[in-house]
Amino acid sequence: MSDTSQKRALRNYRRRLKQRGLARFEVLAPEADRDLIRSIAKRLAEDDKEAAKIRAAVRDTTTTIAEKGGILAALRRSPMVGAELQLTRGVARSRKVDL
């Protein structure tokens, strides 16, 4: 079986991308964001100082607190750290509930 010229061209294109350190992948997003995502991808592919700034901003924006210890770290960054808050409650008597 021989390769068609189209398959060969695609294989060569992907090999050249790999040599440049780039990868091709599919992203699902709203149609309205198509141009935005493409422009961000083009800027990131340039791999210059501006791309590093964009990469850092997007990473900071999309990072979640799901990492281990993330909630504790977020609480420690809170402006309320060291505010000497009194977080105790008084004991309340039981109350009658009508059913």
Phi and psi restraints in degrees (value plus and minus 20) as a CYANA .aco file:
   2 SER   PHI    -125.9   -85.9
   2 SER   PSI     132.0   172.0
   3 ASP   PHI     -97.0   -57.0
   3 ASP   PSI     123.7   163.7
   4 THR   PHI     -98.4   -58.4
   4 THR   PSI     140.3   180.3
   5 SER   PHI     -83.0   -43.0
   5 SER   PSI     -52.1   -12.1
   6 GLN   PHI     -87.1   -47.1
   6 GLN   PSI     -62.2   -22.2
   7 LYS   PHI     -85.7   -45.7
   7 LYS   PSI     -60.9   -20.9
   8 ARG   PHI     -82.5   -42.5
   8 ARG   PSI     -62.7   -22.7
   9 ALA   PHI     -83.5   -43.5
   9 ALA   PSI     -62.2   -22.2
  10 LEU   PHI     -85.1   -45.1
  10 LEU   PSI     -63.6   -23.6
  11 ARG   PHI     -81.8   -41.8
  11 ARG   PSI     -63.2   -23.2
  12 ASN   PHI     -85.8   -45.8
  12 ASN   PSI     -59.9   -19.9
  13 TYR   PHI     -81.9   -41.9
  13 TYR   PSI     -66.6   -26.6
  14 ARG   PHI     -85.3   -45.3
  14 ARG   PSI     -55.4   -15.4
  15 ARG   PHI     -85.6   -45.6
  15 ARG   PSI     -61.3   -21.3
  16 ARG   PHI     -85.7   -45.7
  16 ARG   PSI     -59.4   -19.4
  17 LEU   PHI     -80.4   -40.4
  17 LEU   PSI     -64.5   -24.5
  18 LYS   PHI     -82.6   -42.6
  18 LYS   PSI     -59.6   -19.6
  19 GLN   PHI     -83.3   -43.3
  19 GLN   PSI     -52.6   -12.6
  20 ARG   PHI    -102.1   -62.1
  20 ARG   PSI     -23.0    17.0
  21 GLY   PHI      61.4   101.4
  21 GLY   PSI       0.5    40.5
  22 LEU   PHI    -127.8   -87.8
  22 LEU   PSI     135.3   175.3
  23 ALA   PHI    -151.5  -111.5
  23 ALA   PSI     126.8   166.8
  24 ARG   PHI    -123.9   -83.9
  24 ARG   PSI     111.2   151.2
  25 PHE   PHI    -170.7  -130.7
  25 PHE   PSI     144.2   184.2
  26 GLU   PHI    -122.1   -82.1
  26 GLU   PSI     121.7   161.7
  27 VAL   PHI    -147.6  -107.6
  27 VAL   PSI     116.5   156.5
  28 LEU   PHI    -119.5   -79.5
  28 LEU   PSI     105.8   145.8
  29 ALA   PHI    -177.7  -137.7
  29 ALA   PSI     145.9   185.9
  30 PRO   PHI     -82.5   -42.5
  30 PRO   PSI     127.1   167.1
  31 GLU   PHI     -74.7   -34.7
  31 GLU   PSI     -55.9   -15.9
  32 ALA   PHI     -84.7   -44.7
  32 ALA   PSI     -42.0    -2.0
  33 ASP   PHI    -113.5   -73.5
  33 ASP   PSI     -17.9    22.1
  34 ARG   PHI     -75.6   -35.6
  34 ARG   PSI     -73.1   -33.1
  35 ASP   PHI     -85.1   -45.1
  35 ASP   PSI     -58.1   -18.1
  36 LEU   PHI     -81.7   -41.7
  36 LEU   PSI     -68.4   -28.4
  37 ILE   PHI     -85.3   -45.3
  37 ILE   PSI     -60.8   -20.8
  38 ARG   PHI     -84.0   -44.0
  38 ARG   PSI     -61.4   -21.4
  39 SER   PHI     -87.6   -47.6
  39 SER   PSI     -58.2   -18.2
  40 ILE   PHI     -84.4   -44.4
  40 ILE   PSI     -63.9   -23.9
  41 ALA   PHI     -81.5   -41.5
  41 ALA   PSI     -61.2   -21.2
  42 LYS   PHI     -83.9   -43.9
  42 LYS   PSI     -61.7   -21.7
  43 ARG   PHI     -86.3   -46.3
  43 ARG   PSI     -60.0   -20.0
  44 LEU   PHI     -87.4   -47.4
  44 LEU   PSI     -52.0   -12.0
  45 ALA   PHI     -88.2   -48.2
  45 ALA   PSI     -42.6    -2.6
  46 GLU   PHI     -89.8   -49.8
  46 GLU   PSI     -45.5    -5.5
  47 ASP   PHI      33.0    73.0
  47 ASP   PSI      25.9    65.9
  48 ASP   PHI    -130.4   -90.4
  48 ASP   PSI    -188.4  -148.4
  49 LYS   PHI     -82.4   -42.4
  49 LYS   PSI     -60.1   -20.1
  50 GLU   PHI     -84.0   -44.0
  50 GLU   PSI     -58.6   -18.6
  51 ALA   PHI     -84.0   -44.0
  51 ALA   PSI     -57.4   -17.4
  52 ALA   PHI     -84.6   -44.6
  52 ALA   PSI     -59.0   -19.0
  53 LYS   PHI     -84.7   -44.7
  53 LYS   PSI     -65.1   -25.1
  54 ILE   PHI     -82.5   -42.5
  54 ILE   PSI     -64.8   -24.8
  55 ARG   PHI     -78.9   -38.9
  55 ARG   PSI     -64.4   -24.4
  56 ALA   PHI     -85.8   -45.8
  56 ALA   PSI     -62.0   -22.0
  57 ALA   PHI     -84.7   -44.7
  57 ALA   PSI     -63.2   -23.2
  58 VAL   PHI     -87.5   -47.5
  58 VAL   PSI     -61.3   -21.3
  59 ARG   PHI     -82.4   -42.4
  59 ARG   PSI     -63.8   -23.8
  60 ASP   PHI     -84.3   -44.3
  60 ASP   PSI     -57.4   -17.4
  61 THR   PHI     -91.6   -51.6
  61 THR   PSI     -56.1   -16.1
  62 THR   PHI    -117.1   -77.1
  62 THR   PSI     -25.0    15.0
  63 THR   PHI     -88.5   -48.5
  63 THR   PSI     112.6   152.6
  64 THR   PHI    -122.8   -82.8
  64 THR   PSI     148.6   188.6
  65 ILE   PHI    -108.8   -68.8
  65 ILE   PSI      -7.3    32.7
  66 ALA   PHI     -90.9   -50.9
  66 ALA   PSI     -29.4    10.6
  67 GLU   PHI     -88.7   -48.7
  67 GLU   PSI     135.5   175.5
  68 LYS   PHI     -82.9   -42.9
  68 LYS   PSI     107.3   147.3
  69 GLY   PHI      61.5   101.5
  69 GLY   PSI     -13.6    26.4
  70 GLY   PHI     -86.4   -46.4
  70 GLY   PSI     -59.3   -19.3
  71 ILE   PHI     -87.2   -47.2
  71 ILE   PSI     -62.8   -22.8
  72 LEU   PHI     -81.9   -41.9
  72 LEU   PSI     -62.9   -22.9
  73 ALA   PHI     -83.0   -43.0
  73 ALA   PSI     -59.8   -19.8
  74 ALA   PHI     -85.0   -45.0
  74 ALA   PSI     -61.0   -21.0
  75 LEU   PHI     -85.4   -45.4
  75 LEU   PSI     -56.7   -16.7
  76 ARG   PHI     -88.6   -48.6
  76 ARG   PSI     -45.4    -5.4
  77 ARG   PHI    -102.6   -62.6
  77 ARG   PSI     -28.0    12.0
  78 SER   PHI     -81.1   -41.1
  78 SER   PSI     124.1   164.1
  79 PRO   PHI     -88.1   -48.1
  79 PRO   PSI     -30.9     9.1
  80 MET   PHI    -105.4   -65.4
  80 MET   PSI     -22.5    17.5
  81 VAL   PHI     -81.7   -41.7
  81 VAL   PSI     109.1   149.1
  82 GLY   PHI      61.0   101.0
  82 GLY   PSI      -5.4    34.6
  83 ALA   PHI    -104.5   -64.5
  83 ALA   PSI     -20.6    19.4
  84 GLU   PHI      34.6    74.6
  84 GLU   PSI      29.1    69.1
  85 LEU   PHI     -95.5   -55.5
  85 LEU   PSI     122.1   162.1
  86 GLN   PHI    -117.7   -77.7
  86 GLN   PSI      87.4   127.4
  87 LEU   PHI    -127.3   -87.3
  87 LEU   PSI       6.9    46.9
  88 THR   PHI    -117.1   -77.1
  88 THR   PSI     129.7   169.7
  89 ARG   PHI    -136.9   -96.9
  89 ARG   PSI     129.8   169.8
  90 GLY   PHI     -94.8   -54.8
  90 GLY   PSI     137.3   177.3
  91 VAL   PHI    -103.9   -63.9
  91 VAL   PSI     107.4   147.4
  92 ALA   PHI    -122.6   -82.6
  92 ALA   PSI     124.9   164.9
  93 ARG   PHI     -95.1   -55.1
  93 ARG   PSI     136.0   176.0
  94 SER   PHI     -83.9   -43.9
  94 SER   PSI     133.2   173.2
  95 ARG   PHI    -146.5  -106.5
  95 ARG   PSI     134.6   174.6
  96 LYS   PHI    -101.5   -61.5
  96 LYS   PSI     114.7   154.7
  97 VAL   PHI    -134.6   -94.6
  97 VAL   PSI     104.5   144.5
  98 ASP   PHI    -107.4   -67.4
  98 ASP   PSI     109.9   149.9
